[in-house]
């Protein structure tokens, strides 16, 4: 897994998380911030669900944690909110991108896809 690290001159750089290492706390904090934001702002659920699940994930072996953190935070929030992937709306995806990730949302036809490989 690639992790972001500070370069020698203070610039952002990247490094590799070696097998057996858990992802860095800074990465995990950012990840769970996205999960909590999606739970609250998109699904109207309490972020407490994310805090509980994070504690469970933190107890797993480092390799399991690395594998888990490859899951998009939006889908983790949807699972914690009890929302199956096929019930997610384009508006919910748009709110996540705009209000949680603070980015410009993709076009509606892109947001309507469940998996990117479904692109026309």
N, C-alpha and C positions, 0 to 999 in steps of 0.2 A: 504494500500500500504506500502511496506517496504521501508524505506529510510536508506541510509548509514550515520552513525554518528561516531564521534570520541569517542573512549572509554576513560575511566579515565586515563589510562597510555599512551594515544596517539595512541593506536592501533585502527585499523578500527573495527567498530562494526555495528550493525543494530538496527533499532528501527521501530516503527509503526507510520505511519501518521494517525492520528485520523480523524474520520468523521468530515467534515467541515474545515479541514486544506488543504491548497494548498500544493503541493509538494515543497520542499525546492529549493531555487534559484540555489544552486550548482547542484542539479539534473537536473533542467530545462536548465541550461547553457550547461551542458554536452549533454543532449538530443538534443537541437537545434544545437549544434556543429556537431553532427552526421547528422542531416537533411541537414544542409548547406553543409557539406562535400560531401554528396551524390548528392545533386543538382549540385554542381560544378564539382566534379571529375567523377561522374558516368553518369549524364544526361546532362552535359554541359549547365546548366541553372544558372542564377544569384541567389545568396543567398538572394537577396532582397525579393524574394517571401516568403522565410521562415521567415524573419524578420517581414513582414507584417502579416503573419498568426499567428506568436507568439503573436503579440500585440492583435489580436482578441481572442486568447485562454486565455491570461492573464486577459481579461475582463469578462470571464465566472465565474460562482460560483466555489468554491473550489472542490466540488464533481464532477463537470463536468471536471475540469482540471485533477483530479485524474483518471477519466475514460479515458480521452483522452491520457494521458501519458502511458497507457497500449498498445498503438499502436506502432509497431516497427517503428523507425525513417526512415528506408529504404522505407517503404510503404507510409509514409507521404511525403517523397521527391518524390516518384514516382507519387503520386497524384498531388502534386504541379507542377510537370513537365508535367502533362497531359498524363501520361503513364498508361494505364490499366494494371492490374496485369498479364493478359495473354500475354502481349507484352514484358514483362521483359525477357532478355536473361540470360543465364548462365554466360556469360562473364561479364554482368553488375553486377550480384550478386557477382561474384568473385572479381571484382574491388572494390566493396563496402567493402567487408570483408578485402581485402588486403590493400587498399589504404586509407580507411576511418576509419575502426575499428582497423586497424593494427594487424590483427590476421591471422593465417594460415587458408586458405579457406577449407571448407569441400570438400569431393570428388564430382566430377561432377554429379553423380547420386543423391546426396543429394541436390545440387544446382538446379537441374532441376525440383524439386518439388515446387509447389506453396504453399502448406500447409504441415507442418511436418506430419500430420496424414495420408498423402498419402504414407508414407514409405512402401516399399515392405515387 
